[in-house]
Each structure stands twice: as C-alpha cells, then as structure tokens.
Amino acid sequence: MPGRRGPSTLAGPTASKTPSLVPASVRDRAAPGDLLERELANWSARNSTSAERYDLERLLELKRQTVSVVLPAREVGRTIPSVLDALAPLRRAGLIEEIVVVDAASADGTAGIAGERGAAVLQESEILPGFGAARGKGDAMWRGLAATSGEIVVYIDTDTHDFDERFLLGMLGPLLERPELQFVKGTFRRPFEIGGIAVPDGGGRVTELVARPLLNLFRPELGGFGQPLAGETAARRALLEELPYPVGYGVEIGMLIDVAARAGLDAMAEVNLGTRRHRHQSLRELSTMALAVLGTASRRIHDADSVAEIGGAAAIALPADGGRELREVSLEERPPLATVSADERRTARKVLSTALESGLGAAMPLEGVAALGSR
C-alpha cells in the first residue's frame, strides 16, 4: 500500500554514532561549568528575546514569506475558542495565510467549535492515511505539516487558558526579523494550580524531572532553552521537512536535538511568551509522557539501534489495584516529509483544500508571494 512504512529509525546526521556521549569541547575544559555558562550567556544575549518586542504593524512590514499555523487538538473544546479568537485578527490582517486545526477525533466538540471560528479542521488520521492511524501529538504535527503550504510553520498548543496574540507574534518575530534564524522555541512561566492554589513555576514536571536534567547531562549546549518541551515552536518549512517526527510526546525534545545537529545552535532562538496556564495531567499520565521523552532522547544521545530493537514501542509498568497495568508507549517516528512521495504530499494538501471547499473553516489562499515581497 502506498505510504506504508515499517518502524522508522532516525534519519539524517543525528543518527551517527559518536565515541563519547559528551562533546569534546565540554569534556576537555579545565572549568567546563564556567565556560559553558559564558557560552550559554552569549547565546542568550544574541538569540533570546521577548514577545513584547513585536507588534502586528512591525511584523507586516517585515513579512516576506507565507505563514501556516498548525494547531494539534485533542479534547480542547473549552480552550480552543480563545486561541482561535486571538489568531483571527492576525489572519484578517494578512500575517497568517492558513490556520489549521488537526483534531484527534475529539469527543467534546472541538472540531465543530473550531470550524465555527473559521479554522480549517482536519482529522489527523485522514491526512497521509497510507501511514495508518495517527499515533499521537507528534504524528498530528507531522501530518499538519504535510497538509499545509506556508514557508514558515508555527505549532501552537491548544490547551492554553490565557492565550493571546503575543504567542503568535513572538514566535514569528525572530524568523521575520532575522533571515539567518531557522527555528524558534517559546518559553514561559508555568504555574501549577491545584485546589485553587497556584504555585509559581511549579508546572512542567516532566521538563524539570526528565528533559532538563537529560539535556544538561548529555547536550549541555541546549541547556539555555527554558522550556525544551514547549509545544510553541516556529520554523522554516525547508528545515522541518528534513526532520523525522516522533509520533508521540517525544516530538519536542527530538526536534530540539535534531535541529541543533542539523542547523546549529546559532540558527535557533528562544522567545519569552510570558505565562502559560494549561490543564495538568495526573502523575500516571506523566509517567508515559516521560518514557516517550526519555526514549526519543536516548535514540539520539546514545544509540539509535538500542531503541529500534524493541520495535518502535516500549511498555511502562504502572501500579494498579492488586497488581500492575502495562501501558504501551510508541517510540515510532515518521520519516522526514521530504522523503515522502510527491503524490502522497499532494494528496495531503488536497485534504485541506477539500475541507475549505466544503466550508469546514476558512483560510486565506497561499498566493501572491511576490506581492508580499513588495511590501
């Protein structure tokens, strides 16, 4: 069947094996901590900024490329209205050409709510169906990339309670302002709210207990990113189409490591988006998320074959009444979109055009790029 693939392994330069887990530039230093701190401070001074620096008028002046916004969505009927309401004026102004919600068959009316607000709504498994049913958030992001055409692609999480236009303006600003940048990651404060009490910076438990220690131990040059697992990401399509996409929650850390290997740290930037409030998952759910993050990072840091040997999936044993529950966590990865056949990619984009023609949301046509360049 067209598009069928076996469990994918890491493609591209990140798959190469190295004799040491720690870069020589770090390993051989007399005072690695001091030197690394200075290097990270220098990188931050060059490539760290705030969303407050950018406004719509300025970005419209800078814009020379088309922009697609991809919104992975699963049971977010309560929060997606504020996300789409904040993005709508930016689309009307011409900053965004496409807003596409990639829905995971949500049972809470997410698709209908999004369609009413003018977004194109696609069901994730209907995009590139030759690859089978979608397996998770990363898979939805990969299929959303396939369905859209913008030269810059922005991914935004849809479970944010206090979303405003700064999230989009901040993510786009560095890419429009500095052509040498390829990739932008959002950072923010994440309070943990429980029982009506908010603990400042207490959110992001998988980040603090898994992702941050892992990166600082094995990829310390990426230690400057405040939120390595943030779903708010923007990048140039040409780069994204060269990357493999882990199908689940490992997508963010995998993308971070892969972009650094392919484009280099100086092509990466971080933007402070303020505060992000979102729904918190139980520790039980976070355990499976942590395994996906750890498995994806291990494939890149240690040995790609060691993860591939288990068939693209792992199981985590969780305590249960009178025993344990074994839960599968997919470590499968979708291949770089650039390696998918032209016919399949055309079909993926036709899913979006068909949705628009059927009235399931609206998007501005991706045309007139030359006109953008004349601004």
C-alpha positions in Angstrom: 0.0 0.0 0.0 1.4 3.4 -0.9 2.9 5.2 2.1 3.3 2.1 4.3 6.5 2.1 6.2 7.9 -0.2 8.9 9.0 1.2 12.2 11.2 4.2 11.3 14.7 4.8 12.6 16.3 8.2 13.0 17.3 9.7 9.6 19.8 12.3 8.9 23.0 13.4 10.7 21.6 12.8 14.1 21.8 9.1 13.5 25.6 9.0 13.5 27.3 7.3 16.5 30.0 9.2 18.4 32.7 7.6 20.6 31.8 9.9 23.5 28.5 11.0 24.9 29.9 14.3 26.0 31.2 16.7 23.3 35.0 17.2 23.4 34.5 20.9 23.6 32.9 20.3 27.0 34.8 17.2 28.1 38.3 18.8 27.8 37.7 22.0 29.6 39.5 22.8 32.8 36.5 24.6 34.2 33.6 23.4 32.0 30.9 24.9 34.1 32.3 28.4 34.0 33.0 28.3 30.2 29.6 26.7 29.4 27.9 29.3 31.4 29.6 32.1 29.4 28.8 30.4 26.1 25.1 30.0 27.1 25.0 33.6 28.3 26.5 34.7 24.9 23.9 32.7 23.0 21.1 34.0 25.1 22.2 37.6 24.6 22.1 37.0 20.8 19.2 34.7 20.4 16.9 35.2 23.3 14.1 37.8 23.1 10.7 38.7 24.3 7.3 38.7 22.6 6.8 42.2 23.9 9.2 43.4 21.2 6.9 42.6 18.4 3.6 44.1 17.2 1.4 43.4 14.2 2.3 46.5 12.3 6.1 45.8 12.5 5.7 42.1 11.5 3.6 43.0 8.5 6.4 45.3 7.4 8.9 42.5 7.8 6.9 39.8 6.2 8.2 38.3 3.0 7.0 34.6 3.4 3.8 32.8 3.8 2.8 31.5 7.2 0.8 28.5 8.3 -0.3 27.9 11.9 -0.9 24.2 12.9 -2.9 23.5 16.0 -2.8 19.9 17.3 -6.1 19.4 19.2 -7.4 16.7 21.5 -10.4 17.4 23.7 -9.8 21.1 23.9 -13.3 22.4 23.4 -13.0 24.7 26.4 -9.8 26.4 25.5 -9.5 26.4 21.7 -12.0 29.3 21.3 -9.7 31.8 22.9 -6.8 30.5 20.8 -8.7 30.9 17.5 -10.3 34.2 18.6 -6.8 35.7 19.2 -5.4 34.4 15.9 -8.4 35.5 13.7 -7.4 39.3 13.6 -3.9 38.3 12.6 -5.2 36.3 9.7 -7.5 39.1 8.6 -4.6 41.5 8.7 -2.6 39.2 6.4 0.0 38.0 8.8 -1.2 34.4 8.6 -2.3 32.6 5.4 -3.5 29.3 7.0 -4.9 28.3 10.4 -5.3 24.5 10.5 -6.7 22.5 13.5 -5.5 18.9 13.4 -8.1 17.1 15.5 -7.6 13.8 17.2 -11.3 12.7 16.9 -12.2 14.7 20.0 -15.4 13.7 21.6 -16.0 17.2 23.2 -17.0 19.1 20.1 -13.5 20.5 19.5 -13.9 20.2 15.7 -17.2 21.9 15.5 -16.2 24.7 17.8 -13.0 25.3 15.7 -14.9 25.3 12.4 -17.4 27.8 13.7 -14.5 30.2 14.3 -13.2 29.9 10.8 -10.3 27.5 11.2 -9.8 24.7 8.7 -10.4 21.5 10.7 -8.8 18.2 9.6 -9.0 14.8 11.3 -5.4 13.7 11.9 -5.8 10.1 10.5 -7.3 11.4 7.2 -4.0 13.1 6.3 -1.5 10.7 4.8 -3.7 7.7 5.5 -1.2 5.4 3.9 0.8 5.6 7.1 -2.1 4.2 9.1 -3.9 5.8 12.0 -2.2 8.8 13.8 -0.4 7.7 16.9 -0.1 10.9 19.0 0.7 14.5 19.1 3.9 14.3 17.1 2.1 12.4 14.4 -0.6 15.2 14.3 2.2 17.8 13.9 3.8 15.8 11.1 0.5 15.4 9.2 -0.3 19.1 9.7 3.0 20.0 8.1 2.1 17.8 5.2 -1.3 19.4 4.7 -0.2 23.0 4.8 2.0 25.0 2.4 3.3 28.0 4.4 7.1 28.7 4.1 7.1 29.3 7.8 5.1 26.9 10.1 4.1 27.7 13.6 2.9 25.0 16.0 0.8 26.1 19.0 -0.7 24.0 21.8 -4.4 24.5 22.2 -5.0 23.7 25.8 -3.8 27.2 27.0 -6.2 29.1 29.2 -4.7 32.6 28.8 -3.7 32.6 25.2 -3.3 36.0 23.4 -1.8 37.3 20.2 1.6 37.7 21.8 2.2 33.9 21.5 1.9 34.1 17.7 3.6 37.5 17.3 6.5 36.4 19.5 7.1 33.1 17.7 7.1 34.8 14.2 9.0 37.9 15.1 12.6 36.5 15.2 12.1 34.5 12.0 10.8 37.5 10.1 13.4 39.9 11.6 16.5 37.7 11.1 16.7 35.5 8.0 19.6 33.6 9.4 17.4 32.0 12.1 15.7 28.7 11.3 14.0 27.7 14.5 12.2 29.5 17.4 11.2 27.9 20.7 8.8 29.5 23.1 9.5 29.8 26.8 7.2 30.9 29.6 6.4 30.6 33.3 4.2 27.6 34.1 2.4 27.9 37.4 1.0 24.7 38.9 -2.6 25.1 40.0 -4.3 22.7 42.4 -7.1 23.2 44.8 -7.4 26.9 43.9 -3.8 27.5 44.8 -1.2 28.4 42.2 2.5 27.5 42.7 4.6 29.8 40.6 6.8 27.8 38.1 5.6 24.6 39.6 4.3 23.2 36.3 6.2 21.4 33.7 7.1 18.4 35.9 8.3 16.2 33.0 10.5 19.1 31.9 12.1 19.6 35.3 12.5 15.9 36.2 13.4 14.4 32.9 14.1 16.7 29.9 16.1 19.4 31.6 18.5 17.0 33.5 18.9 14.9 30.4 19.8 17.8 28.2 22.2 19.3 30.7 24.0 16.0 31.2 24.3 15.0 27.5 23.5 18.0 25.4 24.6 20.9 27.7 24.7 23.4 24.8 20.9 23.1 24.8 20.6 23.9 28.4 19.8 27.5 27.7 16.3 26.6 26.5 13.9 27.4 29.3 11.1 25.1 28.1 12.5 22.3 25.9 9.2 20.6 25.8 7.1 23.6 24.9 4.6 23.0 22.1 5.0 26.6 20.9 7.5 26.2 18.0 8.1 28.0 14.8 10.5 27.1 12.0 11.1 27.4 8.3 9.4 24.6 6.3 12.6 23.7 4.5 14.1 22.7 7.8 11.0 20.9 9.3 10.6 18.8 6.2 14.2 17.4 6.7 13.4 16.2 10.3 11.9 12.8 11.5 8.9 13.3 13.7 8.4 11.1 16.8 4.7 10.2 16.8 4.1 10.9 20.5 5.2 13.3 23.2 8.9 12.8 22.4 8.4 15.1 19.4 9.6 18.4 21.1 12.8 17.0 22.6 13.6 15.1 19.4 13.1 18.2 17.3 15.3 20.3 19.6 18.2 17.9 19.4 17.8 17.3 15.7 17.6 21.0 14.8 20.8 21.6 16.8 22.5 18.8 15.0 21.4 19.9 11.5 21.2 23.7 11.7 23.5 24.6 14.7 22.7 26.5 17.9 23.2 29.9 16.3 20.3 29.2 14.0 18.0 28.6 17.0 16.3 31.3 19.1 14.1 31.4 22.1 11.3 33.9 22.8 9.7 34.7 26.2 5.9 34.5 25.8 5.1 35.4 29.4 2.9 33.0 31.4 1.2 29.9 30.1 -1.6 28.2 32.1 -2.9 24.9 30.9 -4.6 21.7 32.2 -2.4 19.5 34.3 -2.2 15.7 33.8 -2.0 13.1 36.5 1.3 11.7 37.5 0.2 8.4 36.0 -0.2 10.1 32.6 3.1 12.0 33.0 4.9 8.7 33.5 4.0 7.6 30.0 5.0 11.1 28.7 8.3 10.9 30.5 9.0 7.5 28.9 8.3 8.9 25.4 10.7 11.8 26.1 13.4 9.6 27.5 13.1 7.0 24.7 13.2 9.7 22.0 16.2 11.4 23.5 18.0 8.2 24.1 17.7 7.3 20.5 19.6 10.4 19.6 22.1 10.6 22.5 23.1 7.0 23.0 22.4 4.6 20.2 19.6 4.6 17.6 19.7 0.8 17.3 19.1 0.3 21.0 15.6 1.8 20.7 14.9 0.4 17.3 15.5 -3.1 18.6 12.3 -3.0 20.6 10.2 -2.5 17.5 9.4 1.2 17.9 7.4 0.7 21.2 8.1 0.3 24.9 5.9 -0.6 27.8 5.7 1.0 31.2 4.5 -0.9 34.3 2.2 1.3 36.4 0.9 0.3 39.8 -2.7 -0.8 39.9 -5.1 -2.3 42.4 -3.8 -5.8 43.2 -1.1 -5.7 40.6 0.1 -3.5 37.7 -1.0 -2.1 34.4 1.3 -2.4 31.4 0.8 0.6 29.1 2.4 0.7 25.6 4.3 3.9 24.7 5.0 4.3 21.0 8.6 5.3 20.1 7.9 5.1 16.4 9.0 8.0 14.2 7.6 9.3 10.9 10.2 9.9 8.2 11.3 13.3 7.1 8.4 14.7 5.0 10.9 15.4 2.2 11.3 11.7 1.7 7.5 11.1 1.3 6.4 10.8 -2.4 5.2 13.8 -4.2 1.9 12.1 -4.9 1.3 11.5 -1.2 2.2 15.0 -0.4 -0.2 16.4 -3.0 -2.9 14.2 -1.6 -2.3 15.5 1.9 -2.6 19.1 0.8 -5.8 18.2 -1.1 -7.4 17.2 2.2 -7.0 20.8 3.3 -8.4 22.3 0.0 -11.3 19.9 0.1 -12.1 20.9 3.7 -12.1 24.6 2.7 -14.3 24.0 -0.4 -16.7 22.1 1.9 -17.0 25.1 4.2 -15.2 23.4 7.1 -13.3 26.5 8.1 -11.6 29.2 6.0 -8.1 30.1 5.2 -6.5 32.7 3.0 -5.1 31.3 -0.2 -1.4 30.8 -0.5 -0.8 33.0 -3.4 0.7 36.4 -4.1 4.1 35.7 -2.5 5.6 38.2 -4.9 3.1 40.7 -3.6 4.3 40.0 0.0 7.9 40.7 -1.2 6.8 44.1 -2.5 5.7 45.4 0.9 
